[in-house]
Structures are given as C-alpha cells and as structure tokens.
C-alpha cells in the first residue's frame, strides 16, 4: 500500500557478491586469460518494475541516486584498470548476467488495485542464488522519490533439490563417493547388453 498519490517503482536486488570477468587471448597458440577485472558489489539478481515507463516518472538524477535500472547499478571495479577497460568489462558482466536471466532488462509492470494498493510479479529463474534479497518500493511524484521502504525477502531451495544441495554442502566427501559409485554402477549397467555370450 502507498501513503498518497503517485507512481510506484519496485526493485528487487539479490545479495551482493564479488565477480571477476576475464578476457582470453591467444598466446603462443594457446588461449589463456590475459586480463581480468573484479567487481565487488554485483547483485546476484536484479529486476525493476514500475507503474509507468521509468523515464516518464523519474528524473535521470533520481534514478542514478537510487540505483534504479541496469545502467545505474554503479558496479565498482575492485581491480585497478583504465576506465575504458573497466567500462568494457562492466558491459560484458551485464551481458553475461542478462543472458543468465539474473539481470532482468525488461521493465516489469506495477498494477494498482485501487487508489493505494498495488501488485507486481517478479519471476525468478531456476538458477537464482539463495540468500536474503532486498525488495525496495519507491513512491514517486513529480519525477522524484518522495518515500520508500525496503523489505527483506529470503530465497531458499525446497524439496529434493534442497536436500541434495544441503547434503553436498555438509558432507562433500560422501556426496562425491555416492556420485562416483552411481557413475560406476550406471556404466556397468549400460555395458551389460553389449557383453558377449
């Protein structure tokens, strides 16, 4: 619910993490990593929804201040490098995250259910990392944010996927042994039809 008239923008940010982007080059006939830039504050997921197109309801300065929209995320390079190099690696990182579905480029829609209630749908891909996400809701009037609220959202695995992931994390040796044993048994079973009589 909102506390007055205006437009609404909703941003969902996953836990921030460090990501390193690498450039491969051919050296003496072998492809090797020749350059790398590490970014320290990359959200593991990012999506935005708004009641109208963001350019129509929010000034570019306010969008930059509140880090709304992929171009305004302010990904900071932890690796010292010239700005031209950092910009190229930042663009590559954004492309990679977009292709993985972890940055959502298409703006979602916020629908009003009356004068004060609103609703939006944010779809999370199956490869989304678990953790505590932040849902930020902004009330916008006259192209500026007049109020906002941040709410934590816990994303976790459930069911068989959660059990397997938890077992692999807590007992990596046993998990590895079971994986190897399963592969050996599957290989043996697959060879049975091809054995000579």
Secondary structure by P-SEA (a helix, b strand, c coil): ccccbbbbbbbbbccbbbbbbbbbbbccccccccbbbbbcccccbbbbbccccccccccaaaaaaaccccccccccccccccaaaaaaaaaaaaaaaaaacccccbbbbbbbcccccbbbbbbbcccccccbbbbbbbbbcccccccbbbbbbbbbbccaaaaaaaaaaacaaaaaaaaaaaaaaaaaaaacccccc
